[in-house]
Amino acid sequence: MALNCGIVGLPNVGKSTIFSALSGVRAEAANYPFSTINPNVGVVTVPDGRLTRLSGIFHPERTIHAAVEFVDIAGLVKGASEGEGLGNQFLSHIREVGVIAQVVRCFDDPDIIHVANRVDPEADIETINIELALADLQTLAKRRERAERALKVQDRAERKNAELTLAALDKIGPVLEEGRPARLAALDSDLRDAVYDCHFITMKPQLYVCNVDEAGMKAGGQNAHVAAVTRRAGAEHSRAVVICGKFEAELADIEDGAEKSAFLAEIGLEEPGLFSLVRSAYDLLGLRTFFTAGPDECRAWTIRAGDAAPKAAGVIHTDFEKGFIKAEVYAVEDLFHYGTEAKIKEAGKYRIEGKEYQVQDGDVIFFKFNV
C-alpha cells in the first residue's frame, strides 16, 4: 500500500483550501469546478506531543517529526467512471494513494457554488462512492475474464489461484453493485490476498472530512450535516473528522505562536483541527512511530504496524538492519512517568529485545549492530 493520503471530493467542497493549510503548498482554490487538474503533493508533519515532551527532557540540538504525504486530487463529478469531468485521469490519481480522505461540504453559503446547486452531504458522498464503485466494477470485470481463462490452463496452482480470485470477486461484486465500498465485502485473508493485484479503489481505507464554517466549529463541530456524515461513516466502519478549512487556512498563515493560540482559543480549540486529520490518515495507513533520543537529536521514525526490530532499525540505516544484534527498548510513557533512563532501569522497565520483537508505537529504542 502506498504511504500517502489522497484528498478527494466533489468540486468546491474545500479540498484545496484544506490541502494548502495542511502542507503549506499553495494549491489553487477557486469558486468554480476543476480549478485543480494536476494533483498537488505536500509532505505534512505528524503532530506528536510525545516527541515534544521527549525533546523537553533531552534538550537535543534538533527535533525531527514523522511525516506523511498528502495528495490534493481534483474534484470528481457524477459520471467520472465514464470519463465525465476528466474522471478517468482523476480516478487514476486516486488509485495511487494508500488512504482516501473524502472532504464533504457541511456548511451553507450561497456565495460558494455547489456543483449540484444544493448542500446535501449524504448525496455528495453517494455520488463519490458510486463513481468509485463503478470504476471498481470495470476493474472487476476485467479481472474476472483473466481468472476464467486461467481455469482452463494445465497448471494446478494457477487454477487454484483463479478459483480463489473468482470466489473473492463473487463476494465483492454484489457489494459494489449496491454502490458500497469493496472493503465491506466479507473476505478472509486468503480471498483478500487473491485480489490484491486488482488494486480496487474502494478497498482502500477511507475517512470523511466534514468541512464546516466557523459557526459550526464554535458549535462544537456539530450540525445536521456533520451528524449525517458521522452516521454514514459509522455504517461503513469508517471515521469522520470535523474541521473548518477556511479557519485552518487563516491559522496556517499566522507565524507568531501566541497569536496562534489566541486565534484557536477564540473558536474554542486547543489545537488545529487539521491535527486530527493527519493523525487519522497516519493511523489508517497502518503506520506507527518509534523514537530515538539523545543530546544530538530526538526523532520520530515511521514504521508499519507489526514491523520487527531489525526492519525498524533499517529505517534509520540499512547497515543497522543487516548487522542487527539487539535493541535496547523502553516505552516513552515510562520515561514521562519515571523521569530518567536510570530510573526506568531501576524499575525494571528497560528491556533488551531480539530479532523477533515487534516494535510498539511509542517505543524509544537504541539499536546495537555490527557490520
N, C-alpha and C positions, 0 to 999 in steps of 0.2 A: 504494500500500500504506500502511495506517495505520502510524504510527510509535509503536507500543506493543506490549507483550508480554502475552499473556493466560496466567494460571496456571490450568491445568486438571488434572483427575484424578478418581478415584473419591472418594466421601466419606471423611473421616477418614484421609487419607494425609499430612496435614501442610501442605496448601496455605495455609491462613490463618495458621498459625504462621510459615511461610516468608515470606509476604507482609508480615506485621507486622514481622518482623526486617529485611526489605528496606527498607521505606518509612517505618517509624515510625508508620504508621496502624494503629491497633489494630482489626484485623478480629476478628470473633467466632470463637473456636476452641472447639469443644465436642466431647464424646465421643458424638456422635450425628450421623446424616446430615442434610444440608441446613441446618446452622446458618448457612451463608451463602446468602442468597437473592438479594439485590441485589448486583451486583458492587461491590467496593471498589476505589478507584483511588488510586494513590500515585505521586508523581514521585521517582525514585531517582537519586542522584548516581552518575555513572560513574567508578569509581576509575581514576586515571591517574597513575602515578608520574612521567611526563614533565612534567606540569603542576606537580607538587610541586617537581621539580628546577628547572624554569623559574623558579618564584617564588623559589627559593633564590638564583638569580643576579640577578634584577631587584629583589627585595625590594619588591614592589608594596604599595600600600595595601590592595588586596583581590585575592583569587584566586577565580575562578568556574569551577567544573567543568561539564562537559557533563552532561546528564540524560536519562533515558529513563523513559517511563511504564509502570508495571505495573498489570495489572487482575486482581484476585482473583475468579475465576468459580466459582460454586457447583459442587459435585460432580456429575458425570454418573453415571448408572447404566445397566445393561442395559435397553434399550427406550426410551432417551432420544429416539431419532429418531422414535418413535411417540408422544412426549409423556410417557413414564413419568418420574416424579420431577421434574416441571416441566421436562422435557427441551427442549421447544420454546423456552421462554424462555431457557434456558441456552445452547442452540445459537445463538440469535440474538446473544447476547453474544460468543460465540467468533467469529462472522462479522465482528465489528467490529474485531478486533485484527490486527496485522501478523505477529506470530510467536506460536507456541504453545509454552509451556513445560509439558510434562506431568510432574507430580510423581508419582513411583512409590514406594510404601512398600517399603523394603528393610531392614526390621528386624522382629524378632519381639517382641511384647509382649502377653501375654494380657489385660492390663488395658485395652488400647485396642481397641475394637471394629473389626473389619473388616467391611465391608458384605457380603462373601461368606463370612465366617467362616473365612477362611484367608489366609495370606500367600503370594501367588504373583504376583510382579511381571509375569511374561510373560503370565499370564492377565488381569491388570489392564490391561496395555497393549492386549491383544487386544480386551477389552471396549470400551475407549475408542475405539480405531481403527475397530472395526467400526461403532460407532454414528455416528462422524463420516463413514465411508464410506457408510453407509445414508442419512444426511442428504444427502450429495452426490449419491447416485443419484436421489433425489427431484428435486433441482435439475436434474440431467442430463436426466431425462425431460421436464421442462417446457421446457427449452431446446431439446431435440430437436424437440418439437412446433412451436415457433416457427420453427426453421430449416427444417423440412419444408414449412411453409406458405410461407416466403419463396422456396422453389424454384419456386413457381408464379406468382410475380409477373413483370411485364414488365421491370423494371429489371435490366439486366445486372450491374451492380456489386453489387446486393443479392443476386442469385442466386449470384454468385461468393463473396461473404462467407458465404452459407448453406452452400455446398459445403465451404468451409474449416472452418466450425464443425462440420459433420457428420463430417468427416474426423477432427477433433480428438476429438469425442465418441466416435467408434468406437474410438479408441485408449485413451481414459480409462475407458470403461465396463467392459471386462474387468478392468482393474486394480482398480477399486472393487468389483466383484463378488467378487473374491478377498479383500476386506477390507483391501486395501493402499491407501496414500495416492495421490491423483491426481498428486502431484508426481513419482512414479516412472514415469509414462507417458512413452514416447519421443516427445516433441513438439519440433519445431523452433520457431524464434521466431515464424513466421507462424501456426502452429497454436496456439501458446500465446496469441498476441495475439487470435486469433479467439474464444477462450473466456474472455477476461479478465473480461467482464461477468457471467460466471457466479458469480464470487467463491467458487469451491469452497473449503470449509474445509480439505480435505486437500491443497490446492495450496500452503498457507502453509508456510513453513519451520517445522520443529519441533525442539525439543531435549528430551531426557529429563533430569529432575532426580531423582537417586537420593537419597531421604531415608533416611539411616541413623541409628543411635543412636550414643552417644558411644563405645561399644566398637568400633563399625565405623570411626569416624574414627581412633581410636587404632591400629587395624589397617591404617592407610594408606588408608582409604576403600574397602577391598576385602572382599567376602564373596561367597557364592554368588549371592545376589540381585543384587548390583551387576554381577557377571560376566554374568549372564543379560541384564540391561538393556543393558549395553555391547555385547554381541553383537547384540542386536536393533537398536540404534542404528546399528551398522556396516552391517547388512544393508539399512537404509533410507537409507544415506548421510547419516545424521543425527549428532547429538552427544549425549554423556552427561556430566553433571557430577555430582559427589558432594558432598552437604552433610549436616550434621546440623541439622535445623530447630530442635530443642529447644536445642542448644548456641548456635546463632546468635541465637535469641530472647533467651537469657540474656546473651549477649555484647552485644547491642544495648542492653541496659539499663545497661551499665557506662559511666560517663562519663569516668572517670579513664584517661588514655592508658596509664600504666604498668601499671595493673591489667588493662587490656585485653590488653596484650602478654603479661603473665604468664598470663592465662587462656588465650590462644592457645597459648603455649608448653606449657602443661600437657597439651594434647591433640595437640601436635606440629604445629601450623600456624604459618606465618609471617604469614598474613593471613586475614581471614574467608573462609570457603568461598563465601559469597554473592558475593564479588567475581567469581569465575569465571562465575557465572550471569549477572550484569549484563553483563560483557564479551561473553559469548557471545550474549546477546539483542541487544546493540547491533550486533554484527558481522552477525548473521543478518538484522537489519533493513536491512542494506546501508548502515549509517551509518559515517561516517569523521569524524575530528577534525582541525581545524587550529587554530593558536594565534595570538593577538595578545599582544604582550608589551611592557611598559614600566613605569615607576615608579608609574603610577596603577593599572594593572590588568594582571594576567596572566589570560587567559581561554581556555577550550576552547570552540570553536564546532563545531556539528554540521552536517554536510552529507551528501548521498548520494554513494556511490562514483561517480566519473566526472563529478561536477559541475565545470563550467568556472569560471575565476576570477571573472567577473562575477556568476555566481549565488552563489558563496561570499561575495562582497562584499555581496550583497543580504541575506544572513543577518544581517549587522551592521546595515545600514540600507538601505532601498530606494533612497535617493539614491546610495549607493555603487555600486549596480548600474547605475542609469540613467546616471550620469556617469563610469563606469569609464574610466580612462586606462591604468593599468598596475598590476602587482603586484610589489612587491619581496619576494623569497622566499628562504628558506634552510631547510634541514632542522633540526629541533630536535636531532637526534643530532649534527649538525655543531657546534652550539653547545656541547653537552656535551664534544665532543672538543677544540675549539679554545679554548673558554672565554669569548670575547668576539665581538661582531659585527665589530669591527675586524679581528680575526684571521681570521674567516670570509671577509671581503672580500679580505684578503691572500692567502688560499689559493685564491681564485677560486671559492668556493662560494656567493657571494651573487649571486642572479640577478634579472634583470628579465624578467617574463613578461607576455604579452598576453592578449587575449580568448579565444584558443583553448586556453590552458593548462588542463589538468585538474589540479585541486588534489589533492595527495597527502596521505595520512594522516601527520600529524606535521609538516606544513609550518608554519613561522612566517611570517606574512605582514603586510606593511604596504601598504595599498591607497592609490593615488593616484586622485582622482576630481575632476570638475568639473561642477557643476550650475548 
